[in-house]
Amino acid sequence: MCDGLRIDEHPILSFEPGEEVEFSFEGRTVVGQKGEPVAAALHAADVRVLRYSRKLGRPRGFFCAIGNCSECLMEIDGEANVRSCVTPLRAGMQVRLQGEACDQ
């Protein structure tokens, strides 16, 4: 189920709508709900590109939403290759595209 762009049901994770929290994406402040997956918070903020493929530099986005693929790998709080679709959002997180995409 979806209210606008916010995903409020997930096939694997369970989370209740939480308090609004601020986090950083590529240096800008974004608002999400505490506990929702980082990728879902970015989706609700109209962010569609979560990474770029290494070989061809093609954009990748929210795909399986259950942690099985690698389309949502991001740098979160300085740690690379974090699956943003199953990582719960907390206030103050620093989220970045990783690899060559940071320079694009």
TIRO-2110 file (N, C-alpha, C; in Angstrom, 1 decimal):
// TIRO-2110
0.8, -1.2, 0.0, N, 1, A
0.0, 0.0, 0.0, CA, 1, A
0.9, 1.2, 0.0, C, 1, A
0.4, 2.3, -0.6, N, 2, A
1.3, 3.5, -0.8, CA, 2, A
0.4, 4.7, -0.6, C, 2, A
0.8, 5.7, 0.2, N, 3, A
0.2, 6.9, 0.4, CA, 3, A
1.1, 8.0, -0.3, C, 3, A
0.7, 8.4, -1.6, N, 4, A
1.6, 9.2, -2.3, CA, 4, A
2.8, 8.4, -2.7, C, 4, A
4.0, 8.9, -2.4, N, 5, A
5.2, 8.2, -2.6, CA, 5, A
5.7, 7.4, -1.4, C, 5, A
5.1, 7.5, -0.3, N, 6, A
5.6, 6.8, 0.9, CA, 6, A
5.1, 5.4, 0.9, C, 6, A
6.0, 4.5, 1.1, N, 7, A
5.7, 3.0, 1.1, CA, 7, A
5.4, 2.7, 2.6, C, 7, A
4.2, 2.2, 2.8, N, 8, A
3.8, 1.9, 4.2, CA, 8, A
3.6, 0.4, 4.5, C, 8, A
3.8, -0.4, 3.5, N, 9, A
3.9, -1.9, 3.8, CA, 9, A
5.1, -2.4, 3.1, C, 9, A
5.7, -3.4, 3.7, N, 10, A
6.9, -4.0, 3.1, CA, 10, A
6.8, -5.5, 3.2, C, 10, A
7.2, -6.3, 2.2, N, 11, A
7.0, -7.7, 2.2, CA, 11, A
7.8, -8.5, 3.3, C, 11, A
8.9, -7.9, 3.7, N, 12, A
9.8, -8.6, 4.7, CA, 12, A
9.9, -7.9, 6.0, C, 12, A
10.1, -6.6, 6.0, N, 13, A
10.2, -5.8, 7.2, CA, 13, A
8.9, -5.3, 7.7, C, 13, A
8.8, -5.2, 9.0, N, 14, A
7.6, -4.6, 9.5, CA, 14, A
8.0, -3.3, 10.3, C, 14, A
7.3, -2.2, 10.0, N, 15, A
7.6, -1.0, 10.7, CA, 15, A
6.3, -0.2, 10.7, C, 15, A
6.2, 0.5, 11.8, N, 16, A
5.0, 1.4, 12.0, CA, 16, A
5.5, 2.8, 11.6, C, 16, A
4.5, 3.6, 11.1, N, 17, A
4.9, 4.9, 10.8, CA, 17, A
5.5, 5.6, 12.0, C, 17, A
6.7, 6.1, 11.9, N, 18, A
7.4, 6.7, 13.0, CA, 18, A
7.4, 8.2, 13.0, C, 18, A
8.1, 8.7, 13.9, N, 19, A
8.3, 10.2, 14.0, CA, 19, A
9.2, 10.6, 12.8, C, 19, A
8.9, 11.9, 12.3, N, 20, A
9.7, 12.4, 11.3, CA, 20, A
11.1, 12.7, 11.8, C, 20, A
12.1, 12.3, 11.0, N, 21, A
13.5, 12.5, 11.4, CA, 21, A
14.2, 13.1, 10.1, C, 21, A
15.3, 13.9, 10.4, N, 22, A
16.1, 14.4, 9.3, CA, 22, A
17.3, 13.6, 9.1, C, 22, A
17.7, 13.4, 7.9, N, 23, A
19.0, 12.8, 7.6, CA, 23, A
19.6, 13.5, 6.3, C, 23, A
20.8, 13.1, 6.0, N, 24, A
21.5, 13.8, 4.9, CA, 24, A
21.6, 12.8, 3.7, C, 24, A
21.3, 13.3, 2.5, N, 25, A
21.5, 12.6, 1.3, CA, 25, A
22.3, 13.5, 0.4, C, 25, A
23.5, 13.0, 0.1, N, 26, A
24.4, 13.8, -0.8, CA, 26, A
24.5, 15.3, -0.3, C, 26, A
24.6, 15.4, 1.0, N, 27, A
24.8, 16.8, 1.5, CA, 27, A
23.5, 17.6, 1.7, C, 27, A
22.4, 17.1, 1.3, N, 28, A
21.2, 17.9, 1.5, CA, 28, A
20.3, 17.2, 2.6, C, 28, A
19.5, 18.0, 3.3, N, 29, A
18.7, 17.5, 4.3, CA, 29, A
17.4, 16.9, 3.7, C, 29, A
17.1, 15.7, 4.2, N, 30, A
15.9, 15.0, 3.7, CA, 30, A
15.1, 14.6, 5.0, C, 30, A
13.8, 14.5, 4.9, N, 31, A
13.0, 14.0, 6.0, CA, 31, A
12.4, 12.7, 5.7, C, 31, A
12.5, 11.8, 6.6, N, 32, A
11.9, 10.5, 6.5, CA, 32, A
11.2, 10.1, 7.8, C, 32, A
10.7, 8.9, 7.9, N, 33, A
10.1, 8.4, 9.1, CA, 33, A
11.1, 7.4, 9.8, C, 33, A
11.3, 7.6, 11.1, N, 34, A
12.2, 6.8, 11.8, CA, 34, A
11.8, 5.3, 11.7, C, 34, A
12.8, 4.5, 11.4, N, 35, A
12.5, 3.0, 11.3, CA, 35, A
12.2, 2.5, 9.9, C, 35, A
11.7, 3.4, 9.0, N, 36, A
11.4, 2.9, 7.7, CA, 36, A
12.8, 2.6, 6.9, C, 36, A
12.8, 1.8, 5.9, N, 37, A
14.0, 1.6, 5.2, CA, 37, A
14.5, 2.9, 4.6, C, 37, A
15.8, 3.0, 4.6, N, 38, A
16.4, 4.2, 4.0, CA, 38, A
16.0, 4.4, 2.6, C, 38, A
16.0, 3.4, 1.8, N, 39, A
15.6, 3.5, 0.4, CA, 39, A
14.1, 3.9, 0.3, C, 39, A
13.2, 3.5, 1.2, N, 40, A
11.8, 3.9, 1.2, CA, 40, A
11.7, 5.4, 1.5, C, 40, A
12.5, 5.9, 2.4, N, 41, A
12.5, 7.3, 2.8, CA, 41, A
13.0, 8.1, 1.6, C, 41, A
14.0, 7.7, 0.9, N, 42, A
14.5, 8.4, -0.3, CA, 42, A
13.5, 8.3, -1.4, C, 42, A
12.8, 7.2, -1.6, N, 43, A
11.7, 7.1, -2.6, CA, 43, A
10.6, 8.1, -2.3, C, 43, A
10.2, 8.2, -1.0, N, 44, A
9.2, 9.2, -0.7, CA, 44, A
9.7, 10.6, -0.9, C, 44, A
11.0, 10.8, -0.9, N, 45, A
11.5, 12.2, -1.1, CA, 45, A
11.8, 12.4, -2.6, C, 45, A
11.3, 11.5, -3.5, N, 46, A
11.4, 11.6, -4.9, CA, 46, A
12.8, 11.3, -5.4, C, 46, A
13.6, 10.6, -4.6, N, 47, A
15.0, 10.2, -5.1, CA, 47, A
14.8, 8.8, -5.7, C, 47, A
15.1, 8.7, -7.0, N, 48, A
15.0, 7.4, -7.7, CA, 48, A
16.3, 6.7, -8.0, C, 48, A
17.4, 7.4, -8.0, N, 49, A
18.7, 6.7, -8.3, CA, 49, A
19.4, 6.5, -6.9, C, 49, A
19.7, 5.2, -6.6, N, 50, A
20.4, 4.9, -5.4, CA, 50, A
21.9, 4.6, -5.6, C, 50, A
22.2, 4.2, -6.8, N, 51, A
23.6, 4.0, -7.2, CA, 51, A
23.7, 4.0, -8.7, C, 51, A
24.9, 3.9, -9.2, N, 52, A
25.2, 3.7, -10.6, CA, 52, A
26.0, 2.4, -10.8, C, 52, A
25.7, 1.7, -11.9, N, 53, A
26.4, 0.4, -12.1, CA, 53, A
27.9, 0.8, -12.4, C, 53, A
28.8, -0.1, -11.9, N, 54, A
30.2, 0.2, -12.0, CA, 54, A
30.7, 0.2, -13.4, C, 54, A
30.3, -0.8, -14.2, N, 55, A
30.8, -1.0, -15.5, CA, 55, A
30.3, 0.0, -16.5, C, 55, A
29.0, 0.3, -16.6, N, 56, A
28.5, 1.2, -17.6, CA, 56, A
28.0, 2.5, -17.0, C, 56, A
28.0, 2.6, -15.7, N, 57, A
27.5, 3.9, -15.1, CA, 57, A
26.0, 4.1, -15.2, C, 57, A
25.2, 3.1, -15.4, N, 58, A
23.8, 3.2, -15.5, CA, 58, A
23.1, 3.4, -14.2, C, 58, A
22.1, 4.2, -14.1, N, 59, A
21.4, 4.4, -12.8, CA, 59, A
20.7, 3.1, -12.3, C, 59, A
20.7, 2.9, -11.0, N, 60, A
20.0, 1.8, -10.4, CA, 60, A
19.2, 2.4, -9.3, C, 60, A
18.0, 1.7, -9.1, N, 61, A
17.1, 2.2, -8.1, CA, 61, A
16.5, 1.1, -7.2, C, 61, A
15.5, 1.5, -6.5, N, 62, A
14.7, 0.6, -5.6, CA, 62, A
14.2, -0.6, -6.4, C, 62, A
14.6, -1.8, -6.1, N, 63, A
14.2, -2.9, -7.0, CA, 63, A
13.5, -4.0, -6.2, C, 63, A
14.3, -4.9, -5.5, N, 64, A
13.6, -6.0, -4.8, CA, 64, A
13.0, -5.6, -3.5, C, 64, A
13.6, -4.7, -2.8, N, 65, A
13.1, -4.2, -1.5, CA, 65, A
13.1, -5.2, -0.4, C, 65, A
13.9, -6.3, -0.6, N, 66, A
14.0, -7.3, 0.5, CA, 66, A
15.4, -7.7, 0.8, C, 66, A
16.4, -7.0, 0.2, N, 67, A
17.8, -7.2, 0.5, CA, 67, A
18.5, -8.3, -0.3, C, 67, A
17.8, -8.8, -1.4, N, 68, A
18.4, -9.9, -2.1, CA, 68, A
19.3, -9.4, -3.3, C, 68, A
19.0, -8.3, -3.9, N, 69, A
19.8, -7.8, -5.0, CA, 69, A
20.8, -6.8, -4.6, C, 69, A
21.5, -6.2, -5.5, N, 70, A
22.5, -5.2, -5.1, CA, 70, A
22.2, -3.8, -5.7, C, 70, A
20.9, -3.6, -6.1, N, 71, A
20.6, -2.3, -6.7, CA, 71, A
20.5, -1.2, -5.7, C, 71, A
20.4, -1.4, -4.5, N, 72, A
20.2, -0.4, -3.5, CA, 72, A
21.5, -0.1, -2.6, C, 72, A
22.6, -0.7, -3.1, N, 73, A
23.8, -0.5, -2.3, CA, 73, A
24.2, 1.0, -2.2, C, 73, A
24.4, 1.5, -1.0, N, 74, A
24.8, 2.9, -0.8, CA, 74, A
25.8, 3.0, 0.3, C, 74, A
26.4, 4.2, 0.4, N, 75, A
27.3, 4.5, 1.5, CA, 75, A
26.4, 5.1, 2.6, C, 75, A
26.4, 4.5, 3.8, N, 76, A
25.6, 5.0, 4.9, CA, 76, A
26.5, 5.1, 6.1, C, 76, A
26.6, 6.4, 6.6, N, 77, A
27.5, 6.7, 7.8, CA, 77, A
28.9, 6.2, 7.5, C, 77, A
29.4, 6.4, 6.3, N, 78, A
30.8, 6.1, 6.0, CA, 78, A
31.0, 4.6, 5.6, C, 78, A
30.0, 3.8, 5.7, N, 79, A
30.2, 2.4, 5.4, CA, 79, A
29.7, 2.1, 4.0, C, 79, A
30.5, 1.5, 3.1, N, 80, A
30.1, 1.2, 1.8, CA, 80, A
29.3, -0.1, 1.7, C, 80, A
28.6, -0.2, 0.6, N, 81, A
27.9, -1.5, 0.3, CA, 81, A
26.8, -1.8, 1.3, C, 81, A
26.1, -0.8, 1.8, N, 82, A
25.0, -1.1, 2.7, CA, 82, A
23.7, -1.2, 1.9, C, 82, A
22.9, -2.2, 2.2, N, 83, A
21.7, -2.5, 1.5, CA, 83, A
20.6, -1.5, 2.1, C, 83, A
20.4, -0.4, 1.4, N, 84, A
19.5, 0.6, 1.9, CA, 84, A
18.1, 0.2, 2.0, C, 84, A
17.7, -0.8, 1.3, N, 85, A
16.3, -1.2, 1.3, CA, 85, A
15.9, -2.0, 2.6, C, 85, A
16.8, -2.4, 3.4, N, 86, A
16.5, -3.1, 4.6, CA, 86, A
17.2, -2.5, 5.8, C, 86, A
17.8, -1.3, 5.6, N, 87, A
18.5, -0.6, 6.7, CA, 87, A
17.5, 0.5, 7.3, C, 87, A
17.2, 0.3, 8.6, N, 88, A
16.2, 1.3, 9.2, CA, 88, A
16.8, 2.7, 9.3, C, 88, A
15.9, 3.7, 9.0, N, 89, A
16.3, 5.1, 9.1, CA, 89, A
16.4, 5.5, 10.5, C, 89, A
17.5, 6.3, 10.8, N, 90, A
17.6, 7.0, 12.1, CA, 90, A
17.9, 8.4, 11.8, C, 90, A
17.7, 9.3, 12.8, N, 91, A
18.0, 10.7, 12.7, CA, 91, A
19.5, 10.9, 12.5, C, 91, A
19.8, 11.8, 11.6, N, 92, A
21.2, 12.2, 11.5, CA, 92, A
22.1, 11.3, 10.6, C, 92, A
21.5, 10.3, 10.0, N, 93, A
22.3, 9.4, 9.1, CA, 93, A
22.8, 10.2, 7.9, C, 93, A
24.0, 9.8, 7.5, N, 94, A
24.7, 10.4, 6.3, CA, 94, A
24.6, 9.4, 5.2, C, 94, A
23.9, 9.7, 4.2, N, 95, A
23.7, 8.7, 3.1, CA, 95, A
24.2, 9.3, 1.8, C, 95, A
25.0, 8.5, 1.1, N, 96, A
25.6, 8.9, -0.2, CA, 96, A
25.6, 7.9, -1.2, C, 96, A
25.6, 8.3, -2.5, N, 97, A
25.8, 7.4, -3.6, CA, 97, A
27.3, 6.9, -3.4, C, 97, A
27.6, 5.8, -3.8, N, 98, A
29.0, 5.3, -3.6, CA, 98, A
29.7, 5.1, -4.9, C, 98, A
31.0, 5.1, -4.8, N, 99, A
31.9, 4.8, -6.0, CA, 99, A
31.9, 6.0, -6.9, C, 99, A
32.0, 5.7, -8.2, N, 100, A
32.2, 6.7, -9.2, CA, 100, A
31.0, 7.7, -9.3, C, 100, A
29.9, 7.3, -8.8, N, 101, A
28.7, 8.1, -8.9, CA, 101, A
28.8, 9.4, -8.1, C, 101, A
29.7, 9.3, -7.0, N, 102, A
29.9, 10.5, -6.2, CA, 102, A
30.5, 11.6, -7.0, C, 102, A
31.2, 11.3, -8.0, N, 103, A
31.9, 12.3, -8.8, CA, 103, A
31.1, 12.8, -10.0, C, 103, A
29.9, 12.1, -10.2, N, 104, A
29.1, 12.5, -11.3, CA, 104, A
28.1, 13.6, -11.0, C, 104, A
END
